[in-house]
Amino acid sequence: MPAGLDLFSFRPRGTVRGAVLTLVFTGVLATAAATGSLPRQESAEAAQRPAPSPAPDDTTVDSAALSRAAAAAMADGKSGKKAAEEFVSRSGDRWGAVYDKKEYAEFEQALDGSYTGVGLSAGRSGTSGIRVTRVHADGPADRAGIRTGDALVAVDGRPVDGLSVSEVVSSLRGDGVPGSTVVLRVERGRAAWTQTLRRARLTTDPVTVRRLDDGAVLIRVAAFTKGAGARVREAVRAAPAGAGVLLDLRGNSGGLVEEAAVAASAFLDGGLVATYDVRGEERAVYAEGGGDTGRPLVALVDGGTMSAAELLTGALQDRGRAVTVGSRTFGKGSVQMPSALPDGSVAELTVGHYRTPAGHAVDGRGITPDLSVGERAEERARTVLSGLGGGS
């Protein structure tokens, strides 16, 4: 997708019931947080801190004024991207971000479910510094023996103390070229060592499916990257007749709303998924018809369920299609659109907010599940699903 292309791409109502978005709610994608992806975003785990206070009237950025500020900086021989970053920072747009061409290309690749890196996600754990929060199976870090929970002390000889997670991820990503190397200083307990890793092109699998002992089907969606919605729909169609579905959206930090709408279509026979506004103009997202409306369904959510995943959760909950179990979701219900800048960089700017079918705002509030549980959430969800007749 070229920089600056409007991510609101609509299909005619005669083709699909309503407008299906390719809108990106740019909450932190799990794939994008992985090493070598969006260096300006923190990891999914790092993003699971408490949501900010409700702010449905977030200040939106005047894209024309932003472009003028970048152009003025360039005329003075300064960085247009840096000027744009400062402009967005002062605006109060909590989710606004500015990417150069290379970073935006990585962003798009992350939405395709692939990235260049060493195969680990980094996050800040309290005051204990930067730690590995996820390791990509069979990636360079995994093959080198790096594990979740290991502390990152330095990257290419540069101590990570005082660096943000995004700066650490940017260092790990480096030039984004497969085959290039990065040197990590790692600690595990009292042990410490230096490890040289070679970056590789990695592909993520956003949807995993497995059959549970009681006959129910567990569908875990890690992110709504391209193709994830169709994978969910295929999994539901392939499930044995009468088998319940446990839809695990924990830690799903968002992605493409078009994919979330397709996933909703697996369980709904058309109808409203969400409404949203773009600079005051209200629009809507609809599911396609023909979904499985009778199969028992439980959606499992937590504080890492964000953005497009919250949109899906809200639709299933408001329309009485699923029992939701877990803890309150993150509360990222703002809408971003890209704006091209004079130097070729791209600004993702907040233009509005979305609401669930019942009209509930999500931004800064999140979604409270029908059954709020902390520990053993999956076990409780399976019990609920069994009670709905979803087990053998």
DRENMAR-644516 format. One record per residue (C-alpha): residue in three letters; residue number from 1; x, y, z. Coordinates in pm, whole numbers. Example, Ala and Ser with C-alpha at 12.3 -4.5 7.8 and 13.67 -1.06 7.14 Angstrom:
BEGIN
+-----+-----+--------+--------+--------+
!   r !   k !   east !  north !     up !
+-----+-----+--------+--------+--------+
! ALA !   1 !   1230 !   -450 !    780 !
! SER !   2 !   1367 !   -106 !    714 !
+-----+-----+--------+--------+--------+
% end
This chain:
BEGIN
+-----+-----+--------+--------+--------+
!   r !   k !   east !  north !     up !
+-----+-----+--------+--------+--------+
! MET !   1 !      0 !      0 !      0 !
! PRO !   2 !    164 !    329 !   -102 !
! ALA !   3 !    239 !    579 !    169 !
! GLY !   4 !    -48 !    818 !    212 !
! LEU !   5 !   -313 !    588 !     62 !
! ASP !   6 !   -641 !    618 !    250 !
! LEU !   7 !   -683 !    305 !    459 !
! PHE !   8 !  -1062 !    350 !    456 !
! SER !   9 !  -1131 !    139 !    148 !
! PHE !  10 !  -1501 !     66 !     99 !
! ARG !  11 !  -1679 !   -194 !   -108 !
! PRO !  12 !  -2021 !   -122 !   -262 !
! ARG !  13 !  -2317 !   -213 !    -42 !
! GLY !  14 !  -2443 !   -440 !   -318 !
! THR !  15 !  -2131 !   -654 !   -283 !
! VAL !  16 !  -2112 !   -673 !     96 !
! ARG !  17 !  -2369 !   -585 !    360 !
! GLY !  18 !  -2233 !   -246 !    447 !
! ALA !  19 !  -1887 !   -105 !    425 !
! VAL !  20 !  -1605 !   -339 !    519 !
! LEU !  21 !  -1299 !   -145 !    622 !
! THR !  22 !   -936 !   -193 !    557 !
! LEU !  23 !   -898 !     60 !    835 !
! VAL !  24 !   -605 !      6 !   1068 !
! PHE !  25 !   -666 !     75 !   1436 !
! THR !  26 !   -297 !    109 !   1503 !
! GLY !  27 !   -284 !    -30 !   1851 !
! VAL !  28 !     27 !   -232 !   1902 !
! LEU !  29 !     18 !   -542 !   1684 !
! ALA !  30 !    183 !   -840 !   1837 !
! THR !  31 !    358 !   -904 !   1508 !
! ALA !  32 !    453 !   -540 !   1477 !
! ALA !  33 !    597 !   -535 !   1826 !
! ALA !  34 !    826 !   -823 !   1746 !
! THR !  35 !   1189 !   -751 !   1676 !
! GLY !  36 !   1233 !   -588 !   1340 !
! SER !  37 !    886 !   -447 !   1307 !
! LEU !  38 !    736 !   -123 !   1422 !
! PRO !  39 !   1025 !     30 !   1612 !
! ARG !  40 !    814 !    323 !   1731 !
! GLN !  41 !    569 !    101 !   1915 !
! GLU !  42 !    623 !    -93 !   2235 !
! SER !  43 !    557 !   -464 !   2269 !
! ALA !  44 !    212 !   -605 !   2327 !
! GLU !  45 !    303 !   -699 !   2682 !
! ALA !  46 !    441 !   -353 !   2751 !
! ALA !  47 !    118 !   -208 !   2621 !
! GLN !  48 !    -88 !   -402 !   2874 !
! ARG !  49 !    -42 !   -141 !   3145 !
! PRO !  50 !   -367 !     22 !   3266 !
! ALA !  51 !   -556 !    211 !   2999 !
! PRO !  52 !   -553 !    591 !   3017 !
! SER !  53 !   -845 !    780 !   3164 !
! PRO !  54 !  -1152 !    805 !   2941 !
! ALA !  55 !  -1094 !   1065 !   2673 !
! PRO !  56 !  -1359 !   1032 !   2402 !
! ASP !  57 !  -1287 !   1383 !   2278 !
! ASP !  58 !   -915 !   1337 !   2215 !
! THR !  59 !   -762 !   1623 !   2025 !
! THR !  60 !   -715 !   1537 !   1660 !
! VAL !  61 !   -431 !   1674 !   1454 !
! ASP !  62 !   -485 !   1914 !   1166 !
! SER !  63 !   -307 !   1722 !    890 !
! ALA !  64 !   -266 !   2034 !    674 !
! ALA !  65 !   -100 !   2222 !    960 !
! LEU !  66 !    122 !   1922 !   1027 !
! SER !  67 !    231 !   1913 !    664 !
! ARG !  68 !    309 !   2285 !    673 !
! ALA !  69 !    521 !   2242 !    987 !
! ALA !  70 !    719 !   1963 !    824 !
! ALA !  71 !    769 !   2167 !    505 !
! ALA !  72 !    884 !   2471 !    704 !
! ALA !  73 !   1142 !   2261 !    887 !
! MET !  74 !   1272 !   2121 !    559 !
! ALA !  75 !   1300 !   2473 !    416 !
! ASP !  76 !   1524 !   2558 !    712 !
! GLY !  77 !   1741 !   2255 !    644 !
! LYS !  78 !   1595 !   2057 !    935 !
! SER !  79 !   1429 !   1719 !    954 !
! GLY !  80 !   1066 !   1725 !    839 !
! LYS !  81 !   1001 !   1395 !   1018 !
! LYS !  82 !   1137 !   1526 !   1349 !
! ALA !  83 !    929 !   1842 !   1319 !
! ALA !  84 !    622 !   1630 !   1251 !
! GLU !  85 !    694 !   1414 !   1555 !
! GLU !  86 !    721 !   1721 !   1775 !
! PHE !  87 !    398 !   1860 !   1629 !
! VAL !  88 !    209 !   1535 !   1698 !
! SER !  89 !    358 !   1511 !   2046 !
! ARG !  90 !    232 !   1860 !   2136 !
! SER !  91 !   -111 !   1793 !   1987 !
! GLY !  92 !   -228 !   1554 !   2258 !
! ASP !  93 !   -296 !   1276 !   2007 !
! ARG !  94 !   -209 !    976 !   2226 !
! TRP !  95 !   -201 !    732 !   1935 !
! GLY !  96 !    -47 !    957 !   1670 !
! ALA !  97 !    287 !    848 !   1525 !
! VAL !  98 !    521 !    940 !   1242 !
! TYR !  99 !    707 !    682 !   1031 !
! ASP ! 100 !    976 !    726 !    769 !
! LYS ! 101 !    939 !    531 !    443 !
! LYS ! 102 !   1130 !    231 !    570 !
! GLU ! 103 !    942 !    214 !    898 !
! TYR ! 104 !    609 !    240 !    720 !
! ALA ! 105 !    709 !    -38 !    482 !
! GLU ! 106 !    783 !   -255 !    788 !
! PHE ! 107 !    443 !   -160 !    924 !
! GLU ! 108 !    275 !   -283 !    607 !
! GLN ! 109 !    478 !   -603 !    610 !
! ALA ! 110 !    370 !   -664 !    970 !
! LEU ! 111 !      8 !   -642 !    857 !
! ASP ! 112 !     93 !   -912 !    603 !
! GLY ! 113 !    211 !  -1126 !    894 !
! SER ! 114 !    584 !  -1108 !    828 !
! TYR ! 115 !    881 !   -909 !    954 !
! THR ! 116 !   1261 !   -903 !    952 !
! GLY ! 117 !   1427 !   -952 !   1288 !
! VAL ! 118 !   1570 !  -1198 !   1536 !
! GLY ! 119 !   1236 !  -1329 !   1656 !
! LEU ! 120 !   1174 !  -1184 !   1997 !
! SER ! 121 !    949 !   -925 !   2157 !
! ALA ! 122 !   1082 !   -689 !   2423 !
! GLY ! 123 !    895 !   -524 !   2708 !
! ARG ! 124 !    964 !   -337 !   3028 !
! SER ! 125 !    895 !   -534 !   3346 !
! GLY ! 126 !    843 !   -289 !   3632 !
! THR ! 127 !   1179 !   -149 !   3740 !
! SER ! 128 !   1370 !   -458 !   3626 !
! GLY ! 129 !   1466 !   -317 !   3288 !
! ILE ! 130 !   1402 !   -459 !   2942 !
! ARG ! 131 !   1310 !   -826 !   2923 !
! VAL ! 132 !   1221 !  -1074 !   2653 !
! THR ! 133 !    842 !  -1111 !   2654 !
! ARG ! 134 !    800 !  -1352 !   2363 !
! VAL ! 135 !   1024 !  -1572 !   2147 !
! HIS ! 136 !    929 !  -1663 !   1790 !
! ALA ! 137 !    940 !  -2042 !   1753 !
! ASP ! 138 !   1241 !  -2154 !   1548 !
! GLY ! 139 !   1355 !  -1795 !   1494 !
! PRO ! 140 !   1718 !  -1684 !   1544 !
! ALA ! 141 !   1665 !  -1600 !   1913 !
! ASP ! 142 !   1491 !  -1933 !   1978 !
! ARG ! 143 !   1767 !  -2131 !   1807 !
! ALA ! 144 !   2025 !  -1942 !   2014 !
! GLY ! 145 !   1853 !  -2049 !   2336 !
! ILE ! 146 !   1712 !  -1711 !   2439 !
! ARG ! 147 !   1400 !  -1754 !   2653 !
! THR ! 148 !   1104 !  -1549 !   2769 !
! GLY ! 149 !   1203 !  -1361 !   3085 !
! ASP ! 150 !   1569 !  -1315 !   2991 !
! ALA ! 151 !   1698 !   -962 !   3053 !
! LEU ! 152 !   1843 !   -759 !   2765 !
! VAL ! 153 !   2140 !   -562 !   2898 !
! ALA ! 154 !   2288 !   -420 !   2579 !
! VAL ! 155 !   2235 !   -420 !   2201 !
! ASP ! 156 !   2544 !   -388 !   1980 !
! GLY ! 157 !   2740 !   -275 !   2285 !
! ARG ! 158 !   2492 !     -1 !   2378 !
! PRO ! 159 !   2342 !    -41 !   2727 !
! VAL ! 160 !   1963 !    -40 !   2722 !
! ASP ! 161 !   1934 !    135 !   3060 !
! GLY ! 162 !   1741 !    457 !   3005 !
! LEU ! 163 !   1616 !    354 !   2659 !
! SER ! 164 !   1248 !    315 !   2579 !
! VAL ! 165 !   1120 !    -20 !   2458 !
! SER ! 166 !   1069 !    129 !   2111 !
! GLU ! 167 !   1435 !    239 !   2099 !
! VAL ! 168 !   1548 !   -109 !   2199 !
! VAL ! 169 !   1325 !   -268 !   1934 !
! SER ! 170 !   1459 !    -24 !   1676 !
! SER ! 171 !   1815 !   -128 !   1763 !
! LEU ! 172 !   1722 !   -494 !   1736 !
! ARG ! 173 !   1561 !   -430 !   1399 !
! GLY ! 174 !   1867 !   -244 !   1270 !
! ASP ! 175 !   1868 !   -202 !    895 !
! GLY ! 176 !   1591 !   -458 !    849 !
! VAL ! 177 !   1804 !   -658 !    605 !
! PRO ! 178 !   1791 !  -1040 !    638 !
! GLY ! 179 !   2137 !  -1175 !    713 !
! SER ! 180 !   2263 !   -870 !    900 !
! THR ! 181 !   2382 !   -930 !   1256 !
! VAL ! 182 !   2310 !   -785 !   1599 !
! VAL ! 183 !   2501 !   -854 !   1922 !
! LEU ! 184 !   2299 !   -895 !   2241 !
! ARG ! 185 !   2415 !   -895 !   2601 !
! VAL ! 186 !   2175 !  -1122 !   2790 !
! GLU ! 187 !   2127 !  -1207 !   3158 !
! ARG ! 188 !   1937 !  -1496 !   3314 !
! GLY ! 189 !   1956 !  -1506 !   3690 !
! ARG ! 190 !   2327 !  -1495 !   3776 !
! ALA ! 191 !   2435 !  -1598 !   3429 !
! ALA ! 192 !   2531 !  -1342 !   3162 !
! TRP ! 193 !   2657 !  -1387 !   2810 !
! THR ! 194 !   2698 !  -1218 !   2472 !
! GLN ! 195 !   2510 !  -1360 !   2175 !
! THR ! 196 !   2542 !  -1269 !   1808 !
! LEU ! 197 !   2224 !  -1323 !   1611 !
! ARG ! 198 !   2164 !  -1303 !   1238 !
! ARG ! 199 !   1838 !  -1134 !   1136 !
! ALA ! 200 !   1594 !  -1335 !    923 !
! ARG ! 201 !   1264 !  -1292 !    744 !
! LEU ! 202 !   1003 !  -1440 !    977 !
! THR ! 203 !    637 !  -1520 !    925 !
! THR ! 204 !    384 !  -1513 !   1204 !
! ASP ! 205 !     77 !  -1736 !   1230 !
! PRO ! 206 !   -201 !  -1515 !   1367 !
! VAL ! 207 !   -458 !  -1795 !   1405 !
! THR ! 208 !   -409 !  -2132 !   1573 !
! VAL ! 209 !   -677 !  -2397 !   1612 !
! ARG ! 210 !   -689 !  -2704 !   1836 !
! ARG ! 211 !   -947 !  -2950 !   1954 !
! LEU ! 212 !  -1005 !  -2961 !   2331 !
! ASP ! 213 !  -1052 !  -3280 !   2530 !
! ASP ! 214 !  -1428 !  -3225 !   2562 !
! GLY ! 215 !  -1474 !  -3185 !   2187 !
! ALA ! 216 !  -1489 !  -2805 !   2181 !
! VAL ! 217 !  -1263 !  -2608 !   1945 !
! LEU ! 218 !  -1017 !  -2345 !   2068 !
! ILE ! 219 !   -944 !  -2071 !   1813 !
! ARG ! 220 !   -670 !  -1834 !   1923 !
! VAL ! 221 !   -626 !  -1511 !   1726 !
! ALA ! 222 !   -299 !  -1332 !   1809 !
! ALA ! 223 !   -351 !  -1039 !   1570 !
! PHE ! 224 !   -583 !   -935 !   1288 !
! THR ! 225 !   -325 !   -938 !   1012 !
! LYS ! 226 !   -424 !  -1007 !    652 !
! GLY ! 227 !   -608 !  -1335 !    616 !
! ALA ! 228 !   -681 !  -1381 !    987 !
! GLY ! 229 !  -1056 !  -1329 !    948 !
! ALA ! 230 !  -1083 !  -1592 !    674 !
! ARG ! 231 !   -883 !  -1834 !    888 !
! VAL ! 232 !  -1133 !  -1790 !   1172 !
! ARG ! 233 !  -1425 !  -1845 !    936 !
! GLU ! 234 !  -1265 !  -2159 !    791 !
! ALA ! 235 !  -1198 !  -2297 !   1141 !
! VAL ! 236 !  -1562 !  -2247 !   1241 !
! ARG ! 237 !  -1690 !  -2414 !    924 !
! ALA ! 238 !  -1454 !  -2709 !    978 !
! ALA ! 239 !  -1554 !  -2758 !   1343 !
! PRO ! 240 !  -1770 !  -3067 !   1412 !
! ALA ! 241 !  -2143 !  -3005 !   1420 !
! GLY ! 242 !  -2256 !  -2893 !   1764 !
! ALA ! 243 !  -1903 !  -2836 !   1895 !
! GLY ! 244 !  -1863 !  -2515 !   2088 !
! VAL ! 245 !  -1596 !  -2256 !   2010 !
! LEU ! 246 !  -1367 !  -2087 !   2260 !
! LEU ! 247 !  -1243 !  -1773 !   2082 !
! ASP ! 248 !   -923 !  -1666 !   2259 !
! LEU ! 249 !   -851 !  -1296 !   2201 !
! ARG ! 250 !   -618 !  -1250 !   2498 !
! GLY ! 251 !   -314 !  -1042 !   2408 !
! ASN ! 252 !   -460 !   -965 !   2064 !
! SER ! 253 !   -346 !   -609 !   2014 !
! GLY ! 254 !   -547 !   -535 !   1702 !
! GLY ! 255 !   -477 !   -501 !   1334 !
! LEU ! 256 !   -708 !   -462 !   1036 !
! VAL ! 257 !  -1073 !   -397 !   1108 !
! GLU ! 258 !  -1164 !   -561 !    778 !
! GLU ! 259 !  -1023 !   -885 !    921 !
! ALA ! 260 !  -1211 !   -841 !   1249 !
! ALA ! 261 !  -1532 !   -790 !   1050 !
! VAL ! 262 !  -1469 !  -1109 !    853 !
! ALA ! 263 !  -1413 !  -1294 !   1182 !
! ALA ! 264 !  -1743 !  -1153 !   1311 !
! SER ! 265 !  -1908 !  -1284 !    996 !
! ALA ! 266 !  -1815 !  -1637 !   1105 !
! PHE ! 267 !  -2062 !  -1606 !   1395 !
! LEU ! 268 !  -2321 !  -1352 !   1274 !
! ASP ! 269 !  -2574 !  -1352 !    993 !
! GLY ! 270 !  -2491 !  -1000 !    878 !
! GLY ! 271 !  -2581 !   -691 !   1074 !
! LEU ! 272 !  -2394 !   -419 !   1256 !
! VAL ! 273 !  -2045 !   -477 !   1394 !
! ALA ! 274 !  -1954 !   -121 !   1496 !
! THR ! 275 !  -2008 !    244 !   1420 !
! TYR ! 276 !  -1731 !    500 !   1404 !
! ASP ! 277 !  -1676 !    863 !   1319 !
! VAL ! 278 !  -1423 !   1029 !   1094 !
! ARG ! 279 !  -1392 !   1395 !   1180 !
! GLY ! 280 !  -1754 !   1402 !   1288 !
! GLU ! 281 !  -1902 !   1198 !   1002 !
! GLU ! 282 !  -2058 !    873 !   1128 !
! ARG ! 283 !  -2001 !    550 !    938 !
! ALA ! 284 !  -2058 !    182 !   1009 !
! VAL ! 285 !  -1904 !   -164 !    977 !
! TYR ! 286 !  -2128 !   -462 !    892 !
! ALA ! 287 !  -2078 !   -837 !    898 !
! GLU ! 288 !  -2141 !  -1050 !    593 !
! GLY ! 289 !  -2438 !  -1285 !    603 !
! GLY ! 290 !  -2434 !  -1662 !    640 !
! GLY ! 291 !  -2242 !  -1702 !    964 !
! ASP ! 292 !  -2296 !  -1982 !   1217 !
! THR ! 293 !  -2540 !  -1826 !   1463 !
! GLY ! 294 !  -2625 !  -2137 !   1664 !
! ARG ! 295 !  -2291 !  -2280 !   1772 !
! PRO ! 296 !  -2209 !  -2218 !   2144 !
! LEU ! 297 !  -1945 !  -1944 !   2168 !
! VAL ! 298 !  -1732 !  -1800 !   2448 !
! ALA ! 299 !  -1486 !  -1513 !   2387 !
! LEU ! 300 !  -1186 !  -1499 !   2621 !
! VAL ! 301 !  -1036 !  -1150 !   2671 !
! ASP ! 302 !   -789 !   -966 !   2894 !
! GLY ! 303 !   -608 !   -634 !   2935 !
! GLY ! 304 !   -406 !   -706 !   2622 !
! THR ! 305 !   -718 !   -733 !   2404 !
! MET ! 306 !   -704 !   -413 !   2203 !
! SER ! 307 !   -842 !   -217 !   1912 !
! ALA ! 308 !   -986 !   -438 !   1635 !
! ALA ! 309 !  -1005 !   -727 !   1883 !
! GLU ! 310 !  -1218 !   -506 !   2109 !
! LEU ! 311 !  -1439 !   -418 !   1813 !
! LEU ! 312 !  -1506 !   -790 !   1756 !
! THR ! 313 !  -1561 !   -851 !   2129 !
! GLY ! 314 !  -1809 !   -564 !   2153 !
! ALA ! 315 !  -2006 !   -689 !   1854 !
! LEU ! 316 !  -2035 !  -1045 !   1985 !
! GLN ! 317 !  -2126 !   -924 !   2334 !
! ASP ! 318 !  -2378 !   -655 !   2240 !
! ARG ! 319 !  -2556 !   -878 !   1993 !
! GLY ! 320 !  -2586 !  -1161 !   2244 !
! ARG ! 321 !  -2382 !  -1395 !   2028 !
! ALA ! 322 !  -2111 !  -1485 !   2280 !
! VAL ! 323 !  -2051 !  -1499 !   2653 !
! THR ! 324 !  -1737 !  -1296 !   2722 !
! VAL ! 325 !  -1503 !  -1415 !   2997 !
! GLY ! 326 !  -1182 !  -1272 !   3143 !
! SER ! 327 !  -1077 !   -922 !   3246 !
! ARG ! 328 !  -1150 !   -573 !   3117 !
! THR ! 329 !  -1002 !   -507 !   2775 !
! PHE ! 330 !   -742 !   -238 !   2707 !
! GLY ! 331 !   -968 !     43 !   2583 !
! LYS ! 332 !   -818 !    145 !   2249 !
! GLY ! 333 !  -1112 !    263 !   2040 !
! SER ! 334 !   -962 !    548 !   1842 !
! VAL ! 335 !   -938 !    554 !   1464 !
! GLN ! 336 !   -617 !    643 !   1280 !
! MET ! 337 !   -566 !    735 !    916 !
! PRO ! 338 !   -235 !    794 !    734 !
! SER ! 339 !   -129 !   1132 !    601 !
! ALA ! 340 !    167 !   1172 !    364 !
! LEU ! 341 !    426 !   1438 !    455 !
! PRO ! 342 !    645 !   1641 !    217 !
! ASP ! 343 !    959 !   1435 !    286 !
! GLY ! 344 !    784 !   1105 !    209 !
! SER ! 345 !    727 !   1007 !    571 !
! VAL ! 346 !    379 !    911 !    690 !
! ALA ! 347 !    188 !   1035 !    992 !
! GLU ! 348 !    -78 !    810 !   1147 !
! LEU ! 349 !   -326 !   1054 !   1301 !
! THR ! 350 !   -634 !   1001 !   1515 !
! VAL ! 351 !   -947 !   1109 !   1328 !
! GLY ! 352 !  -1226 !    966 !   1542 !
! HIS ! 353 !  -1355 !    687 !   1767 !
! TYR ! 354 !  -1565 !    377 !   1728 !
! ARG ! 355 !  -1858 !    241 !   1929 !
! THR ! 356 !  -2008 !   -103 !   1977 !
! PRO ! 357 !  -2348 !   -192 !   1823 !
! ALA ! 358 !  -2521 !    -80 !   2145 !
! GLY ! 359 !  -2346 !    258 !   2122 !
! HIS ! 360 !  -2085 !    201 !   2394 !
! ALA ! 361 !  -1760 !    394 !   2357 !
! VAL ! 362 !  -1447 !    183 !   2401 !
! ASP ! 363 !  -1161 !    434 !   2402 !
! GLY ! 364 !  -1017 !    474 !   2752 !
! ARG ! 365 !  -1288 !    248 !   2895 !
! GLY ! 366 !  -1244 !    -96 !   2748 !
! ILE ! 367 !  -1506 !   -369 !   2754 !
! THR ! 368 !  -1607 !   -540 !   3077 !
! PRO ! 369 !  -1667 !   -911 !   3015 !
! ASP ! 370 !  -1989 !  -1085 !   3118 !
! LEU ! 371 !  -1788 !  -1297 !   3364 !
! SER ! 372 !  -1489 !  -1118 !   3515 !
! VAL ! 373 !  -1217 !  -1358 !   3629 !
! GLY ! 374 !   -847 !  -1325 !   3696 !
! GLU ! 375 !   -656 !  -1648 !   3741 !
! ARG ! 376 !   -759 !  -1967 !   3562 !
! ALA ! 377 !   -955 !  -1765 !   3308 !
! GLU ! 378 !   -931 !  -2029 !   3036 !
! GLU ! 379 !  -1053 !  -2298 !   3273 !
! ARG ! 380 !  -1352 !  -2085 !   3371 !
! ALA ! 381 !  -1425 !  -2007 !   3007 !
! ARG ! 382 !  -1425 !  -2377 !   2921 !
! THR ! 383 !  -1665 !  -2442 !   3206 !
! VAL ! 384 !  -1899 !  -2173 !   3074 !
! LEU ! 385 !  -1876 !  -2316 !   2722 !
! SER ! 386 !  -1960 !  -2662 !   2852 !
! GLY ! 387 !  -2261 !  -2517 !   3030 !
! LEU ! 388 !  -2379 !  -2374 !   2699 !
! GLY ! 389 !  -2368 !  -2720 !   2549 !
! GLY ! 390 !  -2043 !  -2667 !   2367 !
! GLY ! 391 !  -1863 !  -2975 !   2499 !
! SER ! 392 !  -1919 !  -3343 !   2457 !
+-----+-----+--------+--------+--------+
% end
